[in-house]
């Protein structure tokens, strides 16, 4: 994938991986893609503080004082894929067992490394003619690291 480009791109050029050891994502061998994921959506929430000072003559002042990121992913359950198995294995876990690192590689070569908790929301149940689903949420747990494209 090129490090620089212009124009539009297909969403599948975004690539994701997860540290299957619950680690910090620094060891590439621990970071696995998650097979058969079909869609993702990203929500960035900002904490915005507001105030009205006399010198602004009635106009509101604002400052973003905090952030969080959530990524909702859905696809199919693929038994035998390391990333897919890891996510499915967290379905009935709690506490620090659900903490790991999620890595989002952007099409332009930039990377977002997100310490996170994984919340499995969908596991294997659907209509009899469907392929078993797997859905989960990645919720930031601390400060992500953004690495710009080189």
C-alpha positions as CSV (number, residue, x, y, z in Angstrom):
1,X,0.0,0.0,0.0
2,X,1.5,3.4,-0.9
3,X,2.4,5.9,1.8
4,X,1.0,8.9,-0.1
5,X,-1.8,9.2,-2.5
6,X,-4.6,11.5,-3.5
7,X,-8.3,11.0,-4.3
8,X,-10.9,8.6,-2.9
9,X,-10.2,5.1,-1.7
10,X,-12.3,2.0,-0.9
11,X,-12.9,1.4,2.8
12,X,-11.2,-2.0,2.6
13,X,-7.9,-0.1,2.3
14,X,-8.2,0.5,6.1
15,X,-6.5,-2.4,7.8
16,X,-6.9,-3.5,11.5
17,X,-5.1,-5.8,13.8
18,X,-5.3,-6.6,17.5
19,X,-2.7,-7.7,20.0
20,X,-3.8,-11.3,20.8
21,X,-1.7,-11.4,24.0
22,X,-3.5,-8.5,25.6
23,X,-0.3,-6.5,25.2
24,X,0.7,-3.0,24.0
25,X,0.9,-3.8,20.3
26,X,4.7,-3.3,20.2
27,X,5.5,-6.8,19.1
28,X,4.4,-7.3,15.6
29,X,4.1,-11.1,15.9
30,X,1.4,-10.7,18.6
31,X,-0.7,-8.4,16.3
32,X,-3.2,-10.3,14.2
33,X,-5.7,-9.2,11.6
34,X,-9.3,-10.2,12.3
35,X,-10.6,-12.3,9.4
36,X,-14.0,-11.8,7.8
37,X,-14.9,-8.4,9.3
38,X,-17.4,-6.6,7.0
39,X,-18.0,-3.2,8.4
40,X,-16.7,-0.7,11.0
41,X,-17.8,2.6,12.2
42,X,-15.8,5.1,14.3
43,X,-17.1,7.5,16.9
44,X,-14.8,10.2,18.4
45,X,-16.3,11.8,21.5
46,X,-15.0,15.1,22.8
47,X,-15.5,16.5,26.2
48,X,-16.4,20.1,25.6
49,X,-16.4,22.6,28.5
50,X,-18.4,25.8,28.0
51,X,-18.3,29.2,29.7
52,X,-19.5,32.7,29.3
53,X,-17.1,35.5,30.3
54,X,-17.9,39.2,30.5
55,X,-15.3,40.1,27.9
56,X,-17.0,37.9,25.2
57,X,-20.2,40.1,25.5
58,X,-22.6,37.1,25.7
59,X,-20.7,34.9,23.2
60,X,-19.9,31.3,24.4
61,X,-16.3,30.1,24.8
62,X,-15.5,26.5,24.5
63,X,-12.6,24.1,25.0
64,X,-12.2,20.4,24.2
65,X,-10.9,19.0,27.5
66,X,-11.0,15.3,26.8
67,X,-11.5,12.6,24.1
68,X,-12.4,9.0,23.6
69,X,-12.7,6.8,20.5
70,X,-15.0,3.9,19.9
71,X,-14.9,1.6,16.9
72,X,-17.8,-0.8,16.2
73,X,-16.9,-3.8,14.1
74,X,-19.1,-6.5,12.6
75,X,-18.5,-9.5,10.5
76,X,-18.5,-13.3,10.5
77,X,-17.2,-15.8,13.0
78,X,-14.2,-17.6,11.5
79,X,-13.0,-20.4,13.8
80,X,-9.3,-21.0,13.4
81,X,-8.3,-17.4,12.5
82,X,-6.1,-16.1,15.4
83,X,-7.6,-12.6,15.5
84,X,-11.2,-13.8,15.1
85,X,-10.7,-16.5,17.8
86,X,-9.1,-14.0,20.2
87,X,-12.1,-11.6,19.9
88,X,-14.6,-14.4,20.3
89,X,-12.7,-15.7,23.3
90,X,-13.3,-12.4,25.1
91,X,-17.1,-12.8,24.9
92,X,-17.5,-14.1,28.5
93,X,-14.4,-12.4,30.0
94,X,-14.5,-9.4,32.3
95,X,-12.1,-6.9,33.9
96,X,-8.5,-6.6,32.7
97,X,-8.8,-9.8,30.6
98,X,-10.7,-7.6,28.1
99,X,-7.8,-5.1,27.8
100,X,-5.4,-5.1,24.8
101,X,-4.2,-2.9,21.9
102,X,-6.0,-2.3,18.6
103,X,-4.1,-1.0,15.6
104,X,-5.7,0.9,12.7
105,X,-3.5,1.3,9.6
106,X,-4.8,4.0,7.3
107,X,-4.6,3.8,3.5
108,X,-2.0,6.6,3.4
109,X,0.4,4.8,5.7
110,X,-0.6,6.6,9.0
111,X,-1.3,4.4,12.0
112,X,-3.4,4.8,15.2
113,X,-2.5,2.5,18.1
114,X,-5.3,2.4,20.6
115,X,-5.0,0.9,24.1
116,X,-8.5,-0.4,24.6
117,X,-11.1,-2.7,26.1
118,X,-13.0,-5.1,23.8
119,X,-16.7,-5.6,24.3
120,X,-18.1,-8.5,22.3
121,X,-21.7,-7.7,21.3
122,X,-22.6,-10.5,18.9
123,X,-21.4,-14.1,18.8
124,X,-22.7,-16.9,16.6
125,X,-26.4,-16.4,16.7
126,X,-28.6,-15.5,13.7
127,X,-31.2,-17.1,11.3
128,X,-30.6,-20.7,10.4
129,X,-29.4,-19.8,6.9
130,X,-27.0,-17.1,8.0
131,X,-23.3,-17.4,8.5
132,X,-22.5,-17.0,12.2
133,X,-21.8,-13.4,13.1
134,X,-19.1,-11.8,15.3
135,X,-19.5,-8.2,16.4
136,X,-17.6,-6.2,18.9
137,X,-16.7,-2.7,20.2
138,X,-13.2,-1.3,20.7
139,X,-13.3,1.4,23.3
140,X,-10.2,3.5,24.0
141,X,-8.6,3.0,27.4
142,X,-6.0,5.7,27.7
143,X,-4.1,7.8,25.2
144,X,-3.9,6.5,21.6
145,X,-0.8,7.1,19.6
146,X,-1.1,8.5,16.1
147,X,1.8,8.0,13.8
148,X,1.6,10.1,10.7
149,X,2.4,8.7,7.2
150,X,6.0,9.1,6.3
